[in-house]
Amino acid sequence: MDVTIVPPIKPDDSPQAYPDTEKANLPVFTMNYPRIQIPFEITLWVLLASFAKIGFHVYHKITIWVPESCLLISIGLIVGGIMHSVHEEPPAALSSNVFFLYMLPPIVLDSGYFMPTRPFFENIGTVLWFAVVGTLWNSIGIGMSLFAICQIEAFGVQDINLQENLLFATIISAVDPVAVLSVFEDVSVNEQLYIVVFGECLFNDAVTVVLYNMFNFVAEMPVVEPVDVFLGVARFFVVGLGGMGFGILFGFVAAFTTRFTSKVREIEPLFIFMYSYLAYLVAELFAISSIMAIVTCALTMKYYVEENVSQRSCTTIRHVVKMLGSISETLIFFFLGVVTVTTEHEWNWGYILFTLLFAFVWRGLGVLVLTQIINPFRTIPFNLKDQFGLAYGGLRGAISFALAFTLPENITRSIRPLIELINVRRTNRNLDTINVEIHCRLMEHTIAGIEDLCGQWSHFYWKDKFMKFNNRILRRILIRDSRAESSIVALYKKLELQNAMEILDQVSGDISAAPSIVSLYEEKKTSAKPKKKFMAADLRNMHDILSKNMYKIRQRTVAYTRKNALPNDSQTREILIRRHASIRRSLRPGSFQTAAVPRSHKYFSLPAGKSLDSKFPPQRLSYTGKPLKPPHLSLSRFKVRNTLFHTVFNIAYSVIKHFEFKVNLLAFSTAFDHISLPFSMSGTCSGVYLHIVPDLH
Amino acid sequence: MGSSSSSMDHIPNAEELMQETGFSAAHLLRLYERFEFLDKDQTGELRPEDFGAIGGLALNPIGDRIISAFFSPGQETVDFPSFVRVLAHFRPNGTNRTRNGTQQEPVNSRTRKLKFAFQLYDQDRDGKISRAELLQVLRAMLGIQVTEEQLQSIAERAIQEADLDRDDAISFDEFKKVQQVSPHPQTPTKETPLHPTEGGR
């Protein structure tokens, strides 16, 4: 729609406002759509998906019964239906390349960055056990059974041979509890269960890639020799450990880089993203597990980087990671809906039903057997209910996958009532206090000591060793100001800071209270890192600094908080503790249950003898005395929703991508790219489709 | 594990100990072997010096407290039954064998574990963690990282968080209550096993 005529020497992208040499009048209004088409459409799609997301929360109750992902898919379906009816093509942008290179990394980074490390490492044995052995068990079991079924002529699927069945089973057996985990989180099932399921997804990547490769390779050979099996195992280690190795390498480099960025604070967040993306791409280059690479990179990086960068950068990083993950997730679900309608599928009811059945059976059996074997090694054994949760959670991916092509019928209840019904052990959302922190440290030392005494080592010993190594060597190299700070001191500083801010907030102009806080800060900050020293002469100055740098920002982010919001631990804890502690403080003489408005407002952390002049208005505490029910925020720590796309996405996609898989399962057409996307996506969105299908469980 | 049956005879009151503490025969044997290993001069009892010879424990910030936890007040030596009883605190919670007719709660119940932990703080065994005792613990763990004033402030805060009856010390009940909210894996409320089979896990 180029209206003006451009002088021939200029390239196309030049602005077109040149007066032409013809006789035509100067065009006042021109339009050039093709030039902006691609960015424009991308932006529109993103906006559309985000609007849908906003829309869901207008009516709260929806999100209780139906997870958001499900709703997004439905909207996508609608849009897809519209597009289909006007014979529009779905956006060609949705190729596997785009997906793997652009959409998947943010989601994985999101989950890796906010992964709770300590529970993860404590359970790593169990996680690996379920991931590796469990996946093997599931894929081989399901594959074999399906193959057996295929032999029966009644179902008309003899054309699928053993290899294809095994491949299919490999994909299916991926654990993908997207909606499950988010509901797990909601209902706060115990941490152990959560972590194991979460970790299992992560490691699935490495396992299924290798399995897939192995099956593929093996099928082409006339004879399977032991050396090939051995090579398969070796390949697994290369893929898995290689992924981790790259991740750790890039993580350390990133940490090292941030050591020198004190003068260029504005671009600090950039390094996080660039390095993790780089880790991902390099892993893709070598065809090793890129997901593990990026997750390990994020894990390693986080600890050191958050000590090196400024407070603002830290907040920015968290926020952007969250945002990117959210966008990707939204887009993926949305497109899933669109593409499903606009491409052709064929399914075979018998095959699908049997897949379902076997998925159930093998998963259930697998969990039972595996837990029996691993329970003796666990500190906290899985009871039967936990096992049920494990099995059920892992099922959803498989089921939803197989049901990928059924159209939405009823939206059934989610897993939540079920969990509540069987009363799976819940976690205690703990509030952090200094006492707890002190005690934790003490117990760590104690247990390490007892272990030394008894001459046996468990993970406490290794953790202790690692912490020593960390303090002595790693921190010196990677952190700018590497004074080792105990978590007790860190927590204490944080708690004090928030109490101070709280008081300042109340004071807001009441100068008389100022000097004590100021001097308190001086005293506390003298031994802290010099770069964070406040110019504390002027209260207003300090108030400004506090409010701008920390308080307000955090408050703003808290405002829209919900399950998906920024899972900033410290933020959560801050608010909770502040309220909790201040309530306790004020209500101390009485019991915790009184709703009386507290009257004493001493700032208790002052050194003995000092106290603030309490000119605080009596309505200081608007909240009542009841112990707070922690908001959903506190759990966002364990939020894993975003992570779990990768499982099937990754599985189907990476295998496809790596090995140019064009399987004729279920008579897919050659446009595999387009089909496999919903194929894999729907598999990934476990609970989503499960909710769509009429009551199967 | 070798000729277990003959070695078991060396252990005095093995059956009783097993009943009381819930350790299995294999565990008990393992602990006995360790006990003998630590008991360098073969007196059948351990002295503080024997504990001090353990390398890792000597470097532990609260090593001395752990050691003194084994010695009942007034005693100079630790015999095998006391050794085992103390270690029984660390057994996992859920694996109690059925016992016939014991009135006391099992050694590794939650309360007993907490009591054990409490005694790590409360060295003078007066039933309360005073400010001075808390300061000692903090100083041991935090060492040179913090100034004295910060230590004071932290201790102050800890006491105020926990101290409900305002006597400037933390009693066992207050301690229990404050630990109630957090079943962190490290506290003895979650089980810490001492399975002999678990080396290196």
Chai-1 contact restraints between the chains, C-beta under 6 A:
chainA,res_idxA,chainB,res_idxB,connection_type,confidence,min_distance_angstrom,max_distance_angstrom,comment,restraint_id
A,F377,B,R201,contact,1.0,0.0,6.0,A-B,restraint_1
A,T379,B,E191,contact,1.0,0.0,6.0,A-B,restraint_2
A,N428,B,P183,contact,1.0,0.0,6.0,A-B,restraint_3
A,N430,B,V181,contact,1.0,0.0,6.0,A-B,restraint_4
A,N430,B,S182,contact,1.0,0.0,6.0,A-B,restraint_5
A,L431,B,V181,contact,1.0,0.0,6.0,A-B,restraint_6
A,T433,B,E161,contact,1.0,0.0,6.0,A-B,restraint_7
A,I434,B,R157,contact,1.0,0.0,6.0,A-B,restraint_8
A,I434,B,A158,contact,1.0,0.0,6.0,A-B,restraint_9
A,I434,B,E161,contact,1.0,0.0,6.0,A-B,restraint_10
A,N435,B,A158,contact,1.0,0.0,6.0,A-B,restraint_11
A,N435,B,E161,contact,1.0,0.0,6.0,A-B,restraint_12
A,N435,B,A162,contact,1.0,0.0,6.0,A-B,restraint_13
A,N435,B,V178,contact,1.0,0.0,6.0,A-B,restraint_14
A,V436,B,S182,contact,1.0,0.0,6.0,A-B,restraint_15
A,C440,B,H184,contact,1.0,0.0,6.0,A-B,restraint_16
A,C440,B,Q186,contact,1.0,0.0,6.0,A-B,restraint_17
A,R441,B,M141,contact,1.0,0.0,6.0,A-B,restraint_18
A,M443,B,Q186,contact,1.0,0.0,6.0,A-B,restraint_19
A,M443,B,T187,contact,1.0,0.0,6.0,A-B,restraint_20
A,E444,B,Q186,contact,1.0,0.0,6.0,A-B,restraint_21
A,H445,B,N60,contact,1.0,0.0,6.0,A-B,restraint_22
A,H445,B,P61,contact,1.0,0.0,6.0,A-B,restraint_23
A,H445,B,I62,contact,1.0,0.0,6.0,A-B,restraint_24
A,T446,B,I66,contact,1.0,0.0,6.0,A-B,restraint_25
A,I447,B,T192,contact,1.0,0.0,6.0,A-B,restraint_26
A,G449,B,L57,contact,1.0,0.0,6.0,A-B,restraint_27
A,G449,B,N60,contact,1.0,0.0,6.0,A-B,restraint_28
A,G449,B,G63,contact,1.0,0.0,6.0,A-B,restraint_29
A,G449,B,I66,contact,1.0,0.0,6.0,A-B,restraint_30
A,D452,B,I54,contact,1.0,0.0,6.0,A-B,restraint_31
A,D452,B,G56,contact,1.0,0.0,6.0,A-B,restraint_32
A,D452,B,L57,contact,1.0,0.0,6.0,A-B,restraint_33
A,C454,B,R34,contact,1.0,0.0,6.0,A-B,restraint_34
A,G455,B,R34,contact,1.0,0.0,6.0,A-B,restraint_35
A,Q456,B,G199,contact,1.0,0.0,6.0,A-B,restraint_36
A,W457,B,G200,contact,1.0,0.0,6.0,A-B,restraint_37
A,S458,B,R201,contact,1.0,0.0,6.0,A-B,restraint_38
A,S486,B,L142,contact,1.0,0.0,6.0,A-B,restraint_39
A,S486,B,Q145,contact,1.0,0.0,6.0,A-B,restraint_40
A,V489,B,V146,contact,1.0,0.0,6.0,A-B,restraint_41
A,Y492,B,I154,contact,1.0,0.0,6.0,A-B,restraint_42
A,S527,B,T147,contact,1.0,0.0,6.0,A-B,restraint_43
A,F604,B,Q160,contact,1.0,0.0,6.0,A-B,restraint_44
A,S605,B,S153,contact,1.0,0.0,6.0,A-B,restraint_45
A,S605,B,R157,contact,1.0,0.0,6.0,A-B,restraint_46
